[in-house]
């Protein structure tokens, strides 16, 4: 079973008419979704709002080991969804996997630009 991924604005506030979300980020389409998600992760890390799943991952209560376990769990669920040819589940599990990877990167003081640079260097 998957944990919910907290999207930008998941703190209960609505995006305003300008496209600015609760974190002040301006969405520029699908290309910015990873940046927006990472900004939300960093915001939850800094503010540690009560009741936030993301914030709980940055506490000693859960911490790095919990994130590493979730990465393994989500990787397994992604593989199983792919083997079952379940596109909907594959997409959902892949999103959970990427989300937990971004949380881990934040924990290690890395970010999406570090990931992009590594990928760019490989291709």
Biopython code that builds the backbone (N, CA, C, O; Angstrom):
import numpy as np
from Bio.PDB.StructureBuilder import StructureBuilder

atoms = [
    (1, "UNK", "N", (0.831, -1.180, 0.000)),
    (1, "UNK", "CA", (0.000, 0.000, 0.000)),
    (1, "UNK", "C", (0.874, 1.242, 0.000)),
    (1, "UNK", "O", (1.904, 1.276, 0.673)),
    (2, "UNK", "N", (0.480, 2.245, -0.737)),
    (2, "UNK", "CA", (1.283, 3.439, -0.915)),
    (2, "UNK", "C", (0.956, 4.506, 0.107)),
    (2, "UNK", "O", (-0.180, 4.618, 0.567)),
    (3, "UNK", "N", (1.971, 5.296, 0.461)),
    (3, "UNK", "CA", (1.746, 6.479, 1.273)),
    (3, "UNK", "C", (1.402, 7.621, 0.342)),
    (3, "UNK", "O", (1.876, 7.664, -0.793)),
    (4, "UNK", "N", (0.587, 8.541, 0.808)),
    (4, "UNK", "CA", (0.244, 9.666, -0.055)),
    (4, "UNK", "C", (1.450, 10.574, -0.242)),
    (4, "UNK", "O", (2.191, 10.843, 0.704)),
    (5, "UNK", "N", (1.633, 11.030, -1.437)),
    (5, "UNK", "CA", (2.672, 12.007, -1.731)),
    (5, "UNK", "C", (2.056, 13.368, -1.511)),
    (5, "UNK", "O", (0.954, 13.640, -1.986)),
    (6, "UNK", "N", (2.761, 14.229, -0.793)),
    (6, "UNK", "CA", (2.248, 15.560, -0.509)),
    (6, "UNK", "C", (2.612, 16.504, -1.647)),
    (6, "UNK", "O", (3.767, 16.914, -1.752)),
    (7, "UNK", "N", (1.667, 16.853, -2.490)),
    (7, "UNK", "CA", (1.970, 17.781, -3.569)),
    (7, "UNK", "C", (2.074, 19.210, -3.057)),
    (7, "UNK", "O", (1.663, 19.511, -1.937)),
    (8, "UNK", "N", (2.625, 20.083, -3.887)),
    (8, "UNK", "CA", (2.673, 21.491, -3.551)),
    (8, "UNK", "C", (1.260, 21.948, -3.240)),
    (8, "UNK", "O", (0.327, 21.633, -3.977)),
    (9, "UNK", "N", (1.098, 22.689, -2.156)),
    (9, "UNK", "CA", (-0.207, 23.187, -1.774)),
    (9, "UNK", "C", (-0.999, 22.195, -0.941)),
    (9, "UNK", "O", (-2.169, 22.447, -0.654)),
    (10, "UNK", "N", (-0.411, 21.086, -0.544)),
    (10, "UNK", "CA", (-1.124, 20.069, 0.207)),
    (10, "UNK", "C", (-1.360, 20.480, 1.655)),
    (10, "UNK", "O", (-1.895, 19.704, 2.447)),
    (11, "UNK", "N", (-0.963, 21.691, 1.996)),
    (11, "UNK", "CA", (-1.179, 22.154, 3.363)),
    (11, "UNK", "C", (-2.589, 22.679, 3.571)),
    (11, "UNK", "O", (-2.892, 23.273, 4.606)),
    (12, "UNK", "N", (-3.451, 22.459, 2.581)),
    (12, "UNK", "CA", (-4.841, 22.845, 2.720)),
    (12, "UNK", "C", (-5.185, 24.155, 2.056)),
    (12, "UNK", "O", (-6.358, 24.524, 1.992)),
    (13, "UNK", "N", (-4.185, 24.871, 1.556)),
    (13, "UNK", "CA", (-4.474, 26.129, 0.885)),
    (13, "UNK", "C", (-4.614, 25.889, -0.605)),
    (13, "UNK", "O", (-4.025, 24.957, -1.152)),
    (14, "UNK", "N", (-5.380, 26.716, -1.242)),
    (14, "UNK", "CA", (-5.612, 26.598, -2.677)),
    (14, "UNK", "C", (-4.595, 27.435, -3.436)),
    (14, "UNK", "O", (-4.085, 28.429, -2.919)),
    (15, "UNK", "N", (-4.302, 27.025, -4.672)),
    (15, "UNK", "CA", (-3.504, 27.870, -5.542)),
    (15, "UNK", "C", (-4.279, 29.148, -5.793)),
    (15, "UNK", "O", (-5.504, 29.119, -5.912)),
    (16, "UNK", "N", (-3.573, 30.279, -5.875)),
    (16, "UNK", "CA", (-4.291, 31.514, -6.164)),
    (16, "UNK", "C", (-4.428, 31.705, -7.672)),
    (16, "UNK", "O", (-3.935, 30.884, -8.445)),
    (17, "UNK", "N", (-5.067, 32.737, -8.080)),
    (17, "UNK", "CA", (-5.386, 32.948, -9.490)),
    (17, "UNK", "C", (-4.156, 33.157, -10.354)),
    (17, "UNK", "O", (-4.239, 32.990, -11.571)),
    (18, "UNK", "N", (-3.022, 33.513, -9.776)),
    (18, "UNK", "CA", (-1.814, 33.757, -10.553)),
    (18, "UNK", "C", (-1.041, 32.484, -10.829)),
    (18, "UNK", "O", (-0.046, 32.503, -11.553)),
    (19, "UNK", "N", (-1.493, 31.370, -10.253)),
    (19, "UNK", "CA", (-0.753, 30.120, -10.418)),
    (19, "UNK", "C", (0.247, 29.904, -9.312)),
    (19, "UNK", "O", (0.965, 28.904, -9.314)),
    (20, "UNK", "N", (0.309, 30.825, -8.358)),
    (20, "UNK", "CA", (1.204, 30.643, -7.221)),
    (20, "UNK", "C", (0.557, 29.711, -6.233)),
    (20, "UNK", "O", (-0.627, 29.842, -5.925)),
    (21, "UNK", "N", (1.337, 28.762, -5.731)),
    (21, "UNK", "CA", (0.789, 27.819, -4.770)),
    (21, "UNK", "C", (1.136, 28.265, -3.363)),
    (21, "UNK", "O", (1.666, 29.358, -3.161)),
    (22, "UNK", "N", (0.842, 27.432, -2.409)),
    (22, "UNK", "CA", (1.027, 27.773, -1.007)),
    (22, "UNK", "C", (2.482, 28.020, -0.638)),
    (22, "UNK", "O", (2.744, 28.693, 0.359)),
    (23, "UNK", "N", (3.431, 27.505, -1.399)),
    (23, "UNK", "CA", (4.841, 27.705, -1.089)),
    (23, "UNK", "C", (5.411, 28.917, -1.816)),
    (23, "UNK", "O", (6.576, 29.262, -1.618)),
    (24, "UNK", "N", (4.604, 29.573, -2.659)),
    (24, "UNK", "CA", (5.078, 30.730, -3.400)),
    (24, "UNK", "C", (5.691, 30.380, -4.737)),
    (24, "UNK", "O", (6.110, 31.277, -5.469)),
    (25, "UNK", "N", (5.757, 29.113, -5.076)),
    (25, "UNK", "CA", (6.317, 28.689, -6.344)),
    (25, "UNK", "C", (5.316, 28.956, -7.463)),
    (25, "UNK", "O", (4.108, 28.813, -7.276)),
    (26, "UNK", "N", (5.824, 29.340, -8.611)),
    (26, "UNK", "CA", (4.954, 29.521, -9.766)),
    (26, "UNK", "C", (5.100, 28.304, -10.653)),
    (26, "UNK", "O", (6.200, 27.980, -11.100)),
    (27, "UNK", "N", (4.013, 27.643, -10.901)),
    (27, "UNK", "CA", (4.044, 26.446, -11.734)),
    (27, "UNK", "C", (4.167, 26.861, -13.188)),
    (27, "UNK", "O", (3.499, 27.788, -13.647)),
    (28, "UNK", "N", (5.033, 26.156, -13.904)),
    (28, "UNK", "CA", (5.227, 26.439, -15.321)),
    (28, "UNK", "C", (4.969, 25.198, -16.150)),
    (28, "UNK", "O", (5.557, 25.021, -17.216)),
    (29, "UNK", "N", (4.096, 24.347, -15.663)),
    (29, "UNK", "CA", (3.764, 23.155, -16.412)),
    (29, "UNK", "C", (4.394, 21.916, -15.831)),
    (29, "UNK", "O", (5.013, 21.939, -14.767)),
    (30, "UNK", "N", (4.216, 20.821, -16.567)),
    (30, "UNK", "CA", (4.693, 19.526, -16.109)),
    (30, "UNK", "C", (6.201, 19.492, -15.891)),
    (30, "UNK", "O", (6.685, 18.743, -15.042)),
    (31, "UNK", "N", (6.944, 20.290, -16.643)),
    (31, "UNK", "CA", (8.397, 20.271, -16.522)),
    (31, "UNK", "C", (8.859, 20.715, -15.140)),
    (31, "UNK", "O", (9.950, 20.348, -14.705)),
    (32, "UNK", "N", (8.047, 21.494, -14.452)),
    (32, "UNK", "CA", (8.441, 22.020, -13.147)),
    (32, "UNK", "C", (7.964, 21.160, -11.981)),
    (32, "UNK", "O", (8.235, 21.489, -10.827)),
    (33, "UNK", "N", (7.265, 20.072, -12.260)),
    (33, "UNK", "CA", (6.660, 19.312, -11.166)),
    (33, "UNK", "C", (7.689, 18.777, -10.186)),
    (33, "UNK", "O", (7.431, 18.796, -8.983)),
    (34, "UNK", "N", (8.832, 18.303, -10.634)),
    (34, "UNK", "CA", (9.847, 17.805, -9.713)),
    (34, "UNK", "C", (10.420, 18.936, -8.867)),
    (34, "UNK", "O", (10.681, 18.760, -7.677)),
    (35, "UNK", "N", (10.612, 20.094, -9.485)),
    (35, "UNK", "CA", (11.100, 21.243, -8.731)),
    (35, "UNK", "C", (10.075, 21.679, -7.688)),
    (35, "UNK", "O", (10.432, 21.995, -6.554)),
    (36, "UNK", "N", (8.803, 21.694, -8.077)),
    (36, "UNK", "CA", (7.743, 22.065, -7.147)),
    (36, "UNK", "C", (7.652, 21.072, -5.998)),
    (36, "UNK", "O", (7.525, 21.469, -4.840)),
    (37, "UNK", "N", (7.717, 19.792, -6.312)),
    (37, "UNK", "CA", (7.662, 18.769, -5.277)),
    (37, "UNK", "C", (8.856, 18.890, -4.344)),
    (37, "UNK", "O", (8.706, 18.797, -3.125)),
    (38, "UNK", "N", (10.040, 19.098, -4.907)),
    (38, "UNK", "CA", (11.232, 19.216, -4.070)),
    (38, "UNK", "C", (11.148, 20.453, -3.184)),
    (38, "UNK", "O", (11.571, 20.419, -2.029)),
    (39, "UNK", "N", (10.599, 21.554, -3.724)),
    (39, "UNK", "CA", (10.413, 22.766, -2.914)),
    (39, "UNK", "C", (9.481, 22.485, -1.742)),
    (39, "UNK", "O", (9.705, 22.982, -0.638)),
    (40, "UNK", "N", (8.455, 21.704, -1.969)),
    (40, "UNK", "CA", (7.531, 21.348, -0.886)),
    (40, "UNK", "C", (8.239, 20.480, 0.151)),
    (40, "UNK", "O", (8.064, 20.675, 1.354)),
    (41, "UNK", "N", (9.029, 19.536, -0.310)),
    (41, "UNK", "CA", (9.788, 18.678, 0.608)),
    (41, "UNK", "C", (10.707, 19.534, 1.474)),
    (41, "UNK", "O", (10.768, 19.347, 2.689)),
    (42, "UNK", "N", (11.419, 20.469, 0.853)),
    (42, "UNK", "CA", (12.324, 21.355, 1.600)),
    (42, "UNK", "C", (11.547, 22.232, 2.578)),
    (42, "UNK", "O", (12.007, 22.482, 3.693)),
    (43, "UNK", "N", (10.382, 22.693, 2.165)),
    (43, "UNK", "CA", (9.543, 23.508, 3.041)),
    (43, "UNK", "C", (9.097, 22.705, 4.259)),
    (43, "UNK", "O", (9.164, 23.195, 5.386)),
    (44, "UNK", "N", (8.644, 21.476, 4.035)),
    (44, "UNK", "CA", (8.220, 20.615, 5.144)),
    (44, "UNK", "C", (9.402, 20.316, 6.066)),
    (44, "UNK", "O", (9.241, 20.227, 7.284)),
    (45, "UNK", "N", (10.582, 20.163, 5.483)),
    (45, "UNK", "CA", (11.789, 19.901, 6.265)),
    (45, "UNK", "C", (12.107, 21.085, 7.175)),
    (45, "UNK", "O", (12.470, 20.902, 8.337)),
    (46, "UNK", "N", (11.971, 22.282, 6.648)),
    (46, "UNK", "CA", (12.304, 23.484, 7.408)),
    (46, "UNK", "C", (11.253, 23.810, 8.466)),
    (46, "UNK", "O", (11.590, 24.208, 9.581)),
    (47, "UNK", "N", (9.986, 23.640, 8.115)),
    (47, "UNK", "CA", (8.907, 24.069, 8.999)),
    (47, "UNK", "C", (8.372, 22.961, 9.907)),
    (47, "UNK", "O", (7.815, 23.246, 10.968)),
    (48, "UNK", "N", (8.536, 21.711, 9.503)),
    (48, "UNK", "CA", (8.053, 20.549, 10.246)),
    (48, "UNK", "C", (6.608, 20.717, 10.735)),
    (48, "UNK", "O", (6.333, 20.608, 11.930)),
    (49, "UNK", "N", (5.682, 20.985, 9.790)),
    (49, "UNK", "CA", (4.294, 21.166, 10.212)),
    (49, "UNK", "C", (3.718, 19.873, 10.794)),
    (49, "UNK", "O", (3.953, 18.778, 10.282)),
    (50, "UNK", "N", (2.968, 20.034, 11.867)),
    (50, "UNK", "CA", (2.355, 18.887, 12.521)),
    (50, "UNK", "C", (1.376, 18.204, 11.576)),
    (50, "UNK", "O", (0.616, 18.871, 10.873)),
    (51, "UNK", "N", (1.394, 16.889, 11.560)),
    (51, "UNK", "CA", (0.477, 16.121, 10.732)),
    (51, "UNK", "C", (0.966, 15.887, 9.317)),
    (51, "UNK", "O", (0.284, 15.229, 8.531)),
    (52, "UNK", "N", (2.124, 16.406, 8.979)),
    (52, "UNK", "CA", (2.676, 16.237, 7.636)),
    (52, "UNK", "C", (3.503, 14.948, 7.580)),
    (52, "UNK", "O", (4.435, 14.765, 8.364)),
    (53, "UNK", "N", (3.150, 14.055, 6.641)),
    (53, "UNK", "CA", (3.922, 12.831, 6.455)),
    (53, "UNK", "C", (5.363, 13.174, 6.086)),
    (53, "UNK", "O", (6.304, 12.591, 6.624)),
    (54, "UNK", "N", (5.527, 14.117, 5.171)),
    (54, "UNK", "CA", (6.872, 14.506, 4.742)),
    (54, "UNK", "C", (7.687, 15.012, 5.928)),
    (54, "UNK", "O", (8.831, 14.596, 6.113)),
    (55, "UNK", "N", (7.117, 15.896, 6.723)),
    (55, "UNK", "CA", (7.834, 16.429, 7.885)),
    (55, "UNK", "C", (8.226, 15.305, 8.837)),
    (55, "UNK", "O", (9.315, 15.327, 9.411)),
    (56, "UNK", "N", (7.342, 14.324, 9.007)),
    (56, "UNK", "CA", (7.639, 13.230, 9.940)),
    (56, "UNK", "C", (8.873, 12.441, 9.514)),
    (56, "UNK", "O", (9.556, 11.858, 10.356)),
    (57, "UNK", "N", (9.163, 12.418, 8.223)),
    (57, "UNK", "CA", (10.333, 11.683, 7.746)),
    (57, "UNK", "C", (11.644, 12.365, 8.144)),
    (57, "UNK", "O", (12.703, 11.738, 8.160)),
    (58, "UNK", "N", (11.555, 13.651, 8.463)),
    (58, "UNK", "CA", (12.751, 14.393, 8.863)),
    (58, "UNK", "C", (12.950, 14.417, 10.375)),
    (58, "UNK", "O", (13.873, 15.070, 10.862)),
    (59, "UNK", "N", (12.116, 13.729, 11.112)),
    (59, "UNK", "CA", (12.254, 13.696, 12.564)),
    (59, "UNK", "C", (13.032, 12.457, 12.974)),
    (59, "UNK", "O", (13.183, 11.510, 12.202)),
    (60, "UNK", "N", (13.516, 12.485, 14.192)),
    (60, "UNK", "CA", (14.242, 11.319, 14.708)),
    (60, "UNK", "C", (13.321, 10.120, 14.855)),
    (60, "UNK", "O", (13.764, 8.971, 14.853)),
    (61, "UNK", "N", (12.023, 10.411, 14.984)),
    (61, "UNK", "CA", (11.040, 9.345, 15.139)),
    (61, "UNK", "C", (11.046, 8.395, 13.942)),
    (61, "UNK", "O", (10.969, 7.178, 14.107)),
    (62, "UNK", "N", (11.136, 8.951, 12.754)),
    (62, "UNK", "CA", (11.178, 8.112, 11.550)),
    (62, "UNK", "C", (12.591, 8.165, 10.980)),
    (62, "UNK", "O", (13.336, 7.190, 11.081)),
    (63, "UNK", "N", (12.960, 9.274, 10.393)),
    (63, "UNK", "CA", (14.315, 9.489, 9.948)),
    (63, "UNK", "C", (14.752, 8.708, 8.721)),
    (63, "UNK", "O", (13.944, 8.122, 8.001)),
    (64, "UNK", "N", (16.050, 8.724, 8.513)),
    (64, "UNK", "CA", (16.655, 8.159, 7.308)),
    (64, "UNK", "C", (16.336, 6.685, 7.116)),
    (64, "UNK", "O", (16.053, 6.261, 5.996)),
    (65, "UNK", "N", (16.376, 5.904, 8.174)),
    (65, "UNK", "CA", (16.090, 4.470, 8.018)),
    (65, "UNK", "C", (14.690, 4.241, 7.477)),
    (65, "UNK", "O", (14.483, 3.347, 6.657)),
    (66, "UNK", "N", (13.728, 5.035, 7.925)),
    (66, "UNK", "CA", (12.357, 4.896, 7.427)),
    (66, "UNK", "C", (12.301, 5.219, 5.938)),
    (66, "UNK", "O", (11.602, 4.548, 5.180)),
    (67, "UNK", "N", (13.030, 6.237, 5.525)),
    (67, "UNK", "CA", (13.040, 6.604, 4.104)),
    (67, "UNK", "C", (13.703, 5.515, 3.281)),
    (67, "UNK", "O", (13.220, 5.174, 2.202)),
    (68, "UNK", "N", (14.788, 4.970, 3.768)),
    (68, "UNK", "CA", (15.462, 3.888, 3.048)),
    (68, "UNK", "C", (14.554, 2.663, 2.930)),
    (68, "UNK", "O", (14.505, 2.019, 1.882)),
    (69, "UNK", "N", (13.844, 2.350, 4.000)),
    (69, "UNK", "CA", (12.901, 1.236, 3.944)),
    (69, "UNK", "C", (11.783, 1.511, 2.939)),
    (69, "UNK", "O", (11.389, 0.619, 2.188)),
    (70, "UNK", "N", (11.270, 2.752, 2.925)),
    (70, "UNK", "CA", (10.215, 3.112, 1.975)),
    (70, "UNK", "C", (10.725, 3.029, 0.546)),
    (70, "UNK", "O", (9.985, 2.601, -0.340)),
    (71, "UNK", "N", (11.962, 3.424, 0.300)),
    (71, "UNK", "CA", (12.532, 3.308, -1.044)),
    (71, "UNK", "C", (12.543, 1.853, -1.495)),
    (71, "UNK", "O", (12.177, 1.545, -2.629)),
    (72, "UNK", "N", (12.959, 0.972, -0.615)),
    (72, "UNK", "CA", (12.963, -0.450, -0.945)),
    (72, "UNK", "C", (11.560, -0.975, -1.193)),
    (72, "UNK", "O", (11.329, -1.718, -2.146)),
    (73, "UNK", "N", (10.630, -0.592, -0.341)),
    (73, "UNK", "CA", (9.235, -1.022, -0.484)),
    (73, "UNK", "C", (8.642, -0.514, -1.795)),
    (73, "UNK", "O", (8.001, -1.267, -2.528)),
    (74, "UNK", "N", (8.858, 0.757, -2.081)),
    (74, "UNK", "CA", (8.295, 1.339, -3.303)),
    (74, "UNK", "C", (8.955, 0.769, -4.559)),
    (74, "UNK", "O", (8.295, 0.605, -5.586)),
    (75, "UNK", "N", (10.248, 0.468, -4.482)),
    (75, "UNK", "CA", (10.923, -0.158, -5.620)),
    (75, "UNK", "C", (10.316, -1.533, -5.893)),
    (75, "UNK", "O", (10.072, -1.897, -7.044)),
    (76, "UNK", "N", (10.078, -2.285, -4.834)),
    (76, "UNK", "CA", (9.459, -3.603, -4.983)),
    (76, "UNK", "C", (8.057, -3.492, -5.570)),
    (76, "UNK", "O", (7.697, -4.245, -6.475)),
    (77, "UNK", "N", (7.263, -2.548, -5.050)),
    (77, "UNK", "CA", (5.906, -2.362, -5.557)),
    (77, "UNK", "C", (5.910, -1.899, -7.012)),
    (77, "UNK", "O", (5.020, -2.266, -7.779)),
    (78, "UNK", "N", (6.896, -1.102, -7.396)),
    (78, "UNK", "CA", (7.030, -0.661, -8.786)),
    (78, "UNK", "C", (7.325, -1.852, -9.694)),
    (78, "UNK", "O", (6.742, -1.985, -10.770)),
    (79, "UNK", "N", (8.225, -2.704, -9.254)),
    (79, "UNK", "CA", (8.571, -3.905, -10.021)),
    (79, "UNK", "C", (7.357, -4.816, -10.173)),
    (79, "UNK", "O", (7.090, -5.316, -11.265)),
    (80, "UNK", "N", (6.627, -5.030, -9.095)),
    (80, "UNK", "CA", (5.452, -5.898, -9.148)),
    (80, "UNK", "C", (4.382, -5.330, -10.076)),
    (80, "UNK", "O", (3.746, -6.076, -10.821)),
    (81, "UNK", "N", (4.180, -4.015, -10.035)),
    (81, "UNK", "CA", (3.192, -3.387, -10.926)),
    (81, "UNK", "C", (3.618, -3.553, -12.383)),
    (81, "UNK", "O", (2.779, -3.789, -13.252)),
    (82, "UNK", "N", (4.907, -3.432, -12.652)),
    (82, "UNK", "CA", (5.399, -3.604, -14.021)),
    (82, "UNK", "C", (5.209, -5.039, -14.487)),
    (82, "UNK", "O", (4.799, -5.277, -15.623)),
    (83, "UNK", "N", (5.504, -5.992, -13.616)),
    (83, "UNK", "CA", (5.347, -7.408, -13.973)),
    (83, "UNK", "C", (3.882, -7.765, -14.208)),
    (83, "UNK", "O", (3.573, -8.651, -15.005)),
    (84, "UNK", "N", (2.981, -7.072, -13.513)),
    (84, "UNK", "CA", (1.541, -7.315, -13.674)),
    (84, "UNK", "C", (0.948, -6.561, -14.861)),
    (84, "UNK", "O", (-0.250, -6.659, -15.126)),
    (85, "UNK", "N", (1.782, -5.810, -15.570)),
    (85, "UNK", "CA", (1.311, -4.978, -16.681)),
    (85, "UNK", "C", (0.166, -4.062, -16.259)),
    (85, "UNK", "O", (-0.784, -3.850, -17.013)),
    (86, "UNK", "N", (0.268, -3.524, -15.048)),
    (86, "UNK", "CA", (-0.745, -2.623, -14.496)),
    (86, "UNK", "C", (-0.214, -1.192, -14.611)),
    (86, "UNK", "O", (0.482, -0.704, -13.721)),
    (87, "UNK", "N", (-0.549, -0.533, -15.713)),
    (87, "UNK", "CA", (-0.011, 0.804, -15.974)),
    (87, "UNK", "C", (-0.387, 1.816, -14.906)),
    (87, "UNK", "O", (0.426, 2.664, -14.537)),
    (88, "UNK", "N", (-1.614, 1.733, -14.409)),
    (88, "UNK", "CA", (-2.057, 2.685, -13.387)),
    (88, "UNK", "C", (-1.244, 2.502, -12.103)),
    (88, "UNK", "O", (-0.778, 3.480, -11.517)),
    (89, "UNK", "N", (-1.077, 1.266, -11.672)),
    (89, "UNK", "CA", (-0.292, 0.987, -10.467)),
    (89, "UNK", "C", (1.177, 1.320, -10.693)),
    (89, "UNK", "O", (1.843, 1.832, -9.792)),
    (90, "UNK", "N", (1.685, 1.035, -11.882)),
    (90, "UNK", "CA", (3.081, 1.349, -12.189)),
    (90, "UNK", "C", (3.334, 2.843, -12.082)),
    (90, "UNK", "O", (4.349, 3.270, -11.532)),
    (91, "UNK", "N", (2.423, 3.624, -12.599)),
    (91, "UNK", "CA", (2.570, 5.075, -12.522)),
    (91, "UNK", "C", (2.512, 5.549, -11.075)),
    (91, "UNK", "O", (3.328, 6.371, -10.659)),
    (92, "UNK", "N", (1.554, 5.038, -10.308)),
    (92, "UNK", "CA", (1.402, 5.443, -8.909)),
    (92, "UNK", "C", (2.614, 5.034, -8.076)),
    (92, "UNK", "O", (3.118, 5.828, -7.282)),
    (93, "UNK", "N", (3.076, 3.814, -8.251)),
    (93, "UNK", "CA", (4.224, 3.340, -7.477)),
    (93, "UNK", "C", (5.505, 4.069, -7.882)),
    (93, "UNK", "O", (6.363, 4.336, -7.040)),
    (94, "UNK", "N", (5.631, 4.387, -9.160)),
    (94, "UNK", "CA", (6.795, 5.151, -9.622)),
    (94, "UNK", "C", (6.812, 6.532, -8.980)),
    (94, "UNK", "O", (7.873, 7.028, -8.599)),
    (95, "UNK", "N", (5.644, 7.156, -8.857)),
    (95, "UNK", "CA", (5.557, 8.463, -8.206)),
    (95, "UNK", "C", (5.978, 8.361, -6.742)),
    (95, "UNK", "O", (6.704, 9.220, -6.241)),
    (96, "UNK", "N", (5.524, 7.309, -6.057)),
    (96, "UNK", "CA", (5.927, 7.112, -4.663)),
    (96, "UNK", "C", (7.431, 6.899, -4.548)),
    (96, "UNK", "O", (8.068, 7.416, -3.630)),
    (97, "UNK", "N", (7.991, 6.142, -5.473)),
    (97, "UNK", "CA", (9.423, 5.880, -5.483)),
    (97, "UNK", "C", (10.216, 7.173, -5.676)),
    (97, "UNK", "O", (11.176, 7.430, -4.949)),
    (98, "UNK", "N", (9.818, 7.975, -6.645)),
    (98, "UNK", "CA", (10.508, 9.248, -6.912)),
    (98, "UNK", "C", (10.375, 10.186, -5.718)),
    (98, "UNK", "O", (11.346, 10.831, -5.321)),
    (99, "UNK", "N", (9.177, 10.265, -5.145)),
    (99, "UNK", "CA", (8.957, 11.112, -3.971)),
    (99, "UNK", "C", (9.929, 10.737, -2.846)),
    (99, "UNK", "O", (10.599, 11.611, -2.295)),
    (100, "UNK", "N", (10.011, 9.458, -2.502)),
    (100, "UNK", "CA", (10.889, 9.053, -1.409)),
    (100, "UNK", "C", (12.359, 9.248, -1.770)),
    (100, "UNK", "O", (13.172, 9.528, -0.890)),
    (101, "UNK", "N", (12.711, 9.109, -3.034)),
    (101, "UNK", "CA", (14.073, 9.410, -3.470)),
    (101, "UNK", "C", (14.386, 10.893, -3.271)),
    (101, "UNK", "O", (15.476, 11.241, -2.816)),
    (102, "UNK", "N", (13.445, 11.759, -3.605)),
    (102, "UNK", "CA", (13.656, 13.200, -3.400)),
    (102, "UNK", "C", (13.794, 13.534, -1.923)),
    (102, "UNK", "O", (14.592, 14.398, -1.558)),
    (103, "UNK", "N", (13.029, 12.863, -1.066)),
    (103, "UNK", "CA", (13.170, 13.072, 0.378)),
    (103, "UNK", "C", (14.578, 12.669, 0.818)),
    (103, "UNK", "O", (15.212, 13.383, 1.595)),
    (104, "UNK", "N", (15.063, 11.542, 0.332)),
    (104, "UNK", "CA", (16.408, 11.101, 0.682)),
    (104, "UNK", "C", (17.453, 12.099, 0.197)),
    (104, "UNK", "O", (18.387, 12.421, 0.931)),
    (105, "UNK", "N", (17.305, 12.589, -1.029)),
    (105, "UNK", "CA", (18.249, 13.592, -1.532)),
    (105, "UNK", "C", (18.264, 14.815, -0.619)),
    (105, "UNK", "O", (19.331, 15.345, -0.308)),
    (106, "UNK", "N", (17.084, 15.266, -0.189)),
    (106, "UNK", "CA", (17.011, 16.417, 0.712)),
    (106, "UNK", "C", (17.717, 16.119, 2.026)),
    (106, "UNK", "O", (18.411, 16.979, 2.568)),
    (107, "UNK", "N", (17.546, 14.912, 2.539)),
    (107, "UNK", "CA", (18.210, 14.523, 3.790)),
    (107, "UNK", "C", (19.728, 14.574, 3.665)),
    (107, "UNK", "O", (20.442, 14.854, 4.629)),
    (108, "UNK", "N", (20.198, 14.299, 2.461)),
    (108, "UNK", "CA", (21.645, 14.271, 2.207)),
    (108, "UNK", "C", (22.155, 15.608, 1.670)),
    (108, "UNK", "O", (23.274, 15.698, 1.165)),
    (109, "UNK", "N", (21.316, 16.651, 1.786)),
    (109, "UNK", "CA", (21.656, 18.001, 1.307)),
    (109, "UNK", "C", (21.999, 18.029, -0.177)),
    (109, "UNK", "O", (22.869, 18.780, -0.620)),
    (110, "UNK", "N", (21.298, 17.199, -0.929)),
    (110, "UNK", "CA", (21.372, 17.215, -2.387)),
    (110, "UNK", "C", (20.019, 17.703, -2.889)),
    (110, "UNK", "O", (19.069, 17.807, -2.113)),
    (111, "UNK", "N", (19.925, 18.003, -4.182)),
    (111, "UNK", "CA", (18.630, 18.431, -4.709)),
    (111, "UNK", "C", (18.457, 17.970, -6.149)),
    (111, "UNK", "O", (19.288, 17.238, -6.688)),
    (112, "UNK", "N", (17.373, 18.407, -6.755)),
    (112, "UNK", "CA", (17.023, 17.977, -8.103)),
    (112, "UNK", "C", (18.102, 18.393, -9.108)),
    (112, "UNK", "O", (18.347, 17.679, -10.080)),
    (113, "UNK", "N", (18.741, 19.528, -8.883)),
    (113, "UNK", "CA", (19.787, 19.955, -9.817)),
    (113, "UNK", "C", (20.985, 19.009, -9.771)),
    (113, "UNK", "O", (21.644, 18.806, -10.791)),
    (114, "UNK", "N", (21.275, 18.434, -8.617)),
    (114, "UNK", "CA", (22.352, 17.443, -8.521)),
    (114, "UNK", "C", (21.997, 16.195, -9.329)),
    (114, "UNK", "O", (22.842, 15.628, -10.022)),
    (115, "UNK", "N", (20.752, 15.786, -9.229)),
    (115, "UNK", "CA", (20.280, 14.629, -9.990)),
    (115, "UNK", "C", (20.328, 14.917, -11.487)),
    (115, "UNK", "O", (20.779, 14.084, -12.272)),
    (116, "UNK", "N", (19.859, 16.105, -11.876)),
    (116, "UNK", "CA", (19.906, 16.485, -13.297)),
    (116, "UNK", "C", (21.339, 16.506, -13.828)),
    (116, "UNK", "O", (21.604, 16.036, -14.935)),
    (117, "UNK", "N", (22.251, 17.049, -13.039)),
    (117, "UNK", "CA", (23.651, 17.128, -13.463)),
    (117, "UNK", "C", (24.233, 15.738, -13.676)),
    (117, "UNK", "O", (24.955, 15.509, -14.646)),
    (118, "UNK", "N", (23.928, 14.818, -12.784)),
    (118, "UNK", "CA", (24.426, 13.439, -12.927)),
    (118, "UNK", "C", (23.856, 12.790, -14.180)),
    (118, "UNK", "O", (24.576, 12.136, -14.935)),
    (119, "UNK", "N", (22.570, 12.975, -14.393)),
    (119, "UNK", "CA", (21.962, 12.408, -15.591)),
    (119, "UNK", "C", (22.521, 13.039, -16.862)),
    (119, "UNK", "O", (22.771, 12.344, -17.847)),
    (120, "UNK", "N", (22.716, 14.340, -16.838)),
    (120, "UNK", "CA", (23.271, 15.052, -17.997)),
    (120, "UNK", "C", (24.675, 14.541, -18.293)),
    (120, "UNK", "O", (25.028, 14.356, -19.458)),
    (121, "UNK", "N", (25.483, 14.308, -17.259)),
    (121, "UNK", "CA", (26.851, 13.810, -17.446)),
    (121, "UNK", "C", (26.884, 12.416, -18.061)),
    (121, "UNK", "O", (27.849, 12.052, -18.731)),
    (122, "UNK", "N", (25.840, 11.647, -17.836)),
    (122, "UNK", "CA", (25.780, 10.285, -18.372)),
    (122, "UNK", "C", (25.347, 10.242, -19.826)),
    (122, "UNK", "O", (25.643, 9.278, -20.533)),
    (123, "UNK", "N", (24.652, 11.274, -20.279)),
    (123, "UNK", "CA", (24.151, 11.281, -21.645)),
    (123, "UNK", "C", (24.718, 12.429, -22.391)),
    (123, "UNK", "O", (24.415, 12.609, -23.570)),
]
sb = StructureBuilder()
sb.init_structure("model")
sb.init_model(0)
sb.init_chain("A")
sb.init_seg("    ")
for serial, (resi, resn, name, xyz) in enumerate(atoms, 1):
    if name == "N":
        sb.init_residue(resn, " ", resi, " ")
    sb.init_atom(name, np.array(xyz, "f"), 0.0, 1.0, " ", f" {name:<3s}", serial, name[0])
structure = sb.get_structure()
